[in-house]
């Protein structure tokens, strides 16, 4: 999915406005382009140099919605705590435009060939993030889960496979057990391997792995584990990764299992809303393996 497809009509309007928006902030913030523009699902990132001091940076333009509106708040809170996130240099609240610290886009964690080493790096990054309490005003995991649990009974009937219907119902049952204590940590929610880049020596971060692109909410750290299990998927590694994440983040294994099953449920519901009649095979496998834990 690209920017033009994101949220359909709203995404097209936003994409059409991007050249003018980028030009505005290049001028207002005294920036010049310094490399190829990078376009993701819901954001445009322009490598830039600040004219005032020659410092490299990244101009990020994105649609503001419930998932992205608190990104600058979270980056400031994590930054103050030394939690290993990209630095926020400027922010325009009206448009959501941000000027961020420049990282080494040529060295994402996805480029680390040893999958187990990549999982360890991601786990250590998550551990730094979830030590930080969420500030007031963040969207709440408890609200997200309440909506999911209310939606599940009617939604699963759309699935074509009876085993997958039972799987999502079992996931709902598991997360229902922990929903009354949704947690209060500041969560990234989308920390996968491509959202961790190497720091640059010019910024004093040589040898450091830096997290970016959060979709922040307040909740239980167990809700953070799913991307590490799903990306670079290997069915035989699911439980090893899960156990390592629980160890590094110092999580109660049963609670973490329930919250991770909540992510399987969340993704399943999103698919159903989009017309899917099957649960993605890797998601279903993660769910089955976690449900099979002693």
C-alpha positions as CSV (number, residue, x, y, z in Angstrom):
1,X,0.0,0.0,0.0
2,X,1.3,3.5,-0.8
3,X,0.3,7.0,0.2
4,X,-2.3,7.4,-2.5
5,X,-4.1,4.2,-1.3
6,X,-3.9,5.0,2.4
7,X,-7.4,5.7,3.7
8,X,-8.6,6.0,0.1
9,X,-9.9,9.4,-0.7
10,X,-8.3,11.2,2.2
11,X,-5.0,9.6,1.2
12,X,-5.3,10.8,-2.3
13,X,-6.0,14.4,-1.1
14,X,-3.0,14.2,1.2
15,X,-0.7,12.8,-1.5
16,X,-1.8,15.6,-3.9
17,X,-0.9,18.2,-1.3
18,X,2.5,16.8,-0.5
19,X,4.7,18.8,-3.0
20,X,3.4,22.1,-1.7
21,X,3.6,20.9,1.9
22,X,7.2,19.8,1.5
23,X,8.1,23.0,-0.3
24,X,6.6,25.1,2.5
25,X,8.6,23.4,5.3
26,X,11.8,23.3,3.3
27,X,11.6,27.1,3.2
28,X,10.2,27.8,6.7
29,X,12.7,25.5,8.4
30,X,15.7,26.5,6.2
31,X,16.2,23.1,4.7
32,X,17.6,21.7,1.4
33,X,17.0,18.3,0.0
34,X,19.9,15.8,0.4
35,X,18.9,12.5,-1.2
36,X,16.1,10.5,-2.7
37,X,12.7,10.9,-1.2
38,X,11.4,7.8,0.7
39,X,7.7,7.0,0.6
40,X,5.9,4.5,2.8
41,X,2.4,3.5,3.6
42,X,1.3,6.7,5.3
43,X,4.3,9.0,5.3
44,X,6.8,10.8,3.0
45,X,10.4,11.3,4.3
46,X,12.8,13.7,2.7
47,X,16.5,13.6,3.6
48,X,17.5,17.2,4.2
49,X,20.4,19.4,5.5
50,X,19.7,22.4,7.7
51,X,21.1,25.5,6.1
52,X,21.9,27.1,9.5
53,X,24.3,24.5,10.7
54,X,24.8,21.9,8.0
55,X,23.3,19.2,10.2
56,X,21.6,16.3,8.4
57,X,17.9,15.7,9.2
58,X,14.8,14.0,7.9
59,X,11.6,15.9,7.0
60,X,8.6,13.6,7.7
61,X,5.1,14.4,6.3
62,X,2.2,12.2,7.2
63,X,-1.5,12.1,7.7
64,X,-2.6,12.9,11.2
65,X,-5.0,10.3,12.6
66,X,-5.6,8.5,15.9
67,X,-2.5,6.4,15.4
68,X,-0.1,9.2,14.5
69,X,-1.3,12.2,16.4
70,X,0.7,11.4,19.5
71,X,3.9,10.5,17.8
72,X,5.7,13.8,18.6
73,X,4.6,13.6,22.2
74,X,5.9,10.1,22.6
75,X,9.2,11.0,20.9
76,X,9.7,13.8,23.3
77,X,8.9,11.7,26.4
78,X,11.1,8.8,25.3
79,X,13.9,11.3,24.3
80,X,13.9,12.9,27.7
81,X,14.2,9.4,29.2
82,X,17.1,8.3,27.0
83,X,15.0,5.4,25.6
84,X,16.7,5.1,22.2
85,X,14.4,6.9,19.8
86,X,14.9,9.2,16.9
87,X,15.3,12.8,18.0
88,X,12.5,15.3,17.3
89,X,14.0,18.6,16.1
90,X,10.8,20.5,14.9
91,X,7.1,19.8,14.8
92,X,4.1,21.6,13.2
93,X,1.0,20.6,15.1
94,X,-1.4,21.8,12.4
95,X,-0.1,19.5,9.7
96,X,1.7,16.9,11.7
97,X,5.0,17.6,9.9
98,X,8.1,16.7,11.8
99,X,11.8,17.4,11.4
100,X,13.7,14.4,12.8
101,X,17.2,13.4,13.5
102,X,18.9,11.9,10.5
103,X,19.6,8.1,10.9
104,X,21.5,5.8,8.6
105,X,18.7,4.7,6.2
106,X,21.2,2.3,4.5
107,X,21.4,0.2,7.7
108,X,18.0,-0.9,9.0
109,X,17.8,-3.8,11.4
110,X,16.3,-5.9,8.5
111,X,19.8,-5.9,7.0
112,X,21.2,-7.9,9.9
113,X,21.4,-11.4,8.4
114,X,21.4,-13.3,11.7
115,X,17.7,-13.4,12.6
116,X,18.3,-14.3,16.2
117,X,20.6,-11.3,16.6
118,X,18.0,-9.0,15.1
119,X,15.4,-10.3,17.5
120,X,17.8,-9.6,20.4
121,X,18.3,-6.0,19.2
122,X,14.6,-5.5,18.8
123,X,13.9,-6.9,22.3
124,X,16.5,-4.6,23.9
125,X,15.0,-1.6,22.1
126,X,11.5,-2.5,23.3
127,X,12.8,-3.0,26.8
128,X,14.1,0.6,26.9
129,X,10.8,2.0,25.5
130,X,8.4,0.2,27.8
131,X,10.2,1.2,31.0
132,X,8.7,4.7,30.4
133,X,5.2,5.5,31.8
134,X,2.7,6.8,29.3
135,X,1.9,10.5,29.6
136,X,-1.7,11.6,30.1
137,X,-3.8,11.8,27.0
138,X,-2.5,8.9,25.1
139,X,-5.0,6.5,23.4
140,X,-5.6,3.6,25.7
141,X,-5.1,-0.1,25.0
142,X,-8.1,-0.8,27.2
143,X,-10.3,1.1,24.8
144,X,-8.9,-0.7,21.8
145,X,-9.4,-4.1,23.5
146,X,-13.0,-3.3,24.5
147,X,-13.8,-2.5,20.9
148,X,-12.2,-5.7,19.7
149,X,-14.0,-7.9,22.1
150,X,-17.3,-6.3,21.2
151,X,-16.7,-6.8,17.5
152,X,-15.4,-10.4,17.6
153,X,-18.6,-12.5,17.9
154,X,-20.2,-11.0,14.8
155,X,-17.0,-10.6,12.8
156,X,-15.7,-14.1,12.9
157,X,-18.7,-15.5,11.1
158,X,-17.2,-13.9,7.9
159,X,-14.3,-16.3,8.0
160,X,-14.5,-19.3,5.6
161,X,-12.5,-21.7,7.8
162,X,-14.1,-23.1,11.0
163,X,-10.7,-23.7,12.6
164,X,-9.8,-20.0,12.0
165,X,-13.1,-18.9,13.5
166,X,-12.3,-20.9,16.6
167,X,-8.8,-19.6,16.7
168,X,-10.0,-15.9,16.8
169,X,-12.6,-16.8,19.4
170,X,-9.8,-18.5,21.5
171,X,-7.6,-15.4,21.1
172,X,-10.6,-13.2,22.3
173,X,-11.0,-15.5,25.3
174,X,-7.3,-15.2,26.2
175,X,-7.2,-11.4,26.0
176,X,-10.5,-11.1,27.9
177,X,-8.7,-12.6,30.9
178,X,-6.2,-9.7,31.0
179,X,-8.4,-6.9,29.6
180,X,-9.2,-5.6,33.1
181,X,-5.6,-4.6,33.7
182,X,-4.5,-3.0,30.4
183,X,-1.3,-1.4,31.7
184,X,0.2,2.1,31.7
185,X,3.5,1.9,29.8
186,X,4.2,4.0,26.7
187,X,4.0,1.5,23.9
188,X,5.4,1.8,20.3
189,X,2.9,-0.7,18.9
190,X,4.7,-1.0,15.6
191,X,8.3,-1.9,16.4
192,X,9.3,-4.2,13.6
193,X,12.8,-4.6,12.1
194,X,12.4,-1.9,9.5
195,X,11.5,0.6,12.2
196,X,14.9,0.3,13.8
197,X,17.9,2.0,12.0
198,X,21.5,2.5,12.9
199,X,22.5,5.8,14.4
200,X,25.0,8.1,12.7
201,X,28.4,9.0,14.0
202,X,27.7,12.7,13.1
203,X,24.9,12.6,15.7
204,X,27.0,10.9,18.3
205,X,25.1,7.7,17.9
206,X,27.7,5.4,16.2
207,X,27.0,1.8,17.0
208,X,23.5,2.5,18.4
209,X,20.2,1.1,17.1
210,X,17.5,3.7,17.1
211,X,13.7,3.2,17.1
212,X,11.4,5.3,14.9
213,X,7.8,5.6,13.6
214,X,5.8,4.8,16.7
215,X,2.0,4.6,16.8
216,X,1.9,5.2,20.5
217,X,-0.6,4.1,23.1
218,X,-0.7,3.4,26.8
219,X,-0.9,-0.2,27.8
220,X,0.8,-3.5,28.7
221,X,4.2,-4.3,27.2
222,X,2.9,-7.7,26.2
223,X,1.0,-6.0,23.4
224,X,4.3,-5.1,21.8
225,X,5.7,-8.5,20.9
226,X,3.7,-9.6,17.8
227,X,5.8,-7.7,15.1
228,X,9.0,-9.5,16.2
229,X,7.2,-12.8,15.8
230,X,5.6,-12.1,12.5
231,X,8.2,-10.3,10.5
232,X,11.1,-12.4,9.2
233,X,8.6,-15.2,10.0
234,X,9.9,-18.6,10.9
235,X,7.4,-21.0,12.5
236,X,10.1,-23.0,14.2
237,X,11.4,-19.8,15.9
238,X,8.1,-18.4,17.2
239,X,8.4,-19.8,20.8
240,X,12.1,-19.1,21.0
241,X,11.5,-15.5,20.0
242,X,8.5,-15.2,22.4
243,X,10.5,-16.5,25.3
244,X,13.5,-14.2,24.6
245,X,11.2,-11.2,24.4
246,X,9.6,-12.1,27.7
247,X,13.0,-12.6,29.3
248,X,14.5,-9.3,28.0
249,X,11.4,-7.2,28.8
250,X,10.9,-9.0,32.1
251,X,7.3,-9.9,31.3
252,X,5.0,-12.4,33.0
253,X,4.8,-15.1,30.3
254,X,1.1,-15.9,30.6
255,X,0.1,-12.3,30.5
256,X,2.4,-11.7,27.5
257,X,0.9,-14.6,25.7
258,X,-2.6,-13.3,26.2
259,X,-1.7,-9.8,25.0
260,X,0.1,-11.3,22.0
261,X,-3.0,-13.3,21.1
262,X,-4.8,-10.0,21.3
263,X,-2.6,-8.8,18.5
264,X,-3.5,-11.9,16.4
265,X,-7.1,-11.0,17.1
266,X,-6.7,-7.4,16.2
267,X,-5.0,-8.2,12.9
268,X,-7.7,-10.8,12.1
269,X,-10.4,-8.3,12.7
270,X,-8.7,-5.7,10.5
271,X,-8.6,-8.3,7.7
272,X,-12.2,-9.2,8.1
273,X,-13.2,-5.5,7.9
274,X,-11.3,-5.3,4.6
275,X,-13.1,-8.3,3.1
276,X,-10.7,-11.1,4.0
277,X,-12.2,-14.5,4.6
278,X,-9.0,-16.2,5.9
279,X,-6.5,-15.4,8.6
280,X,-3.0,-14.9,7.2
281,X,-1.2,-18.2,7.5
282,X,1.7,-16.8,9.6
283,X,-0.7,-15.0,12.0
284,X,-2.7,-18.2,12.4
285,X,0.5,-20.2,13.1
286,X,1.6,-17.7,15.7
287,X,-1.8,-18.0,17.4
288,X,-1.8,-21.8,17.3
289,X,1.7,-22.0,18.8
290,X,1.0,-19.6,21.6
291,X,-2.3,-21.2,22.4
292,X,-0.5,-24.5,22.6
293,X,1.9,-23.3,25.4
294,X,1.7,-25.1,28.7
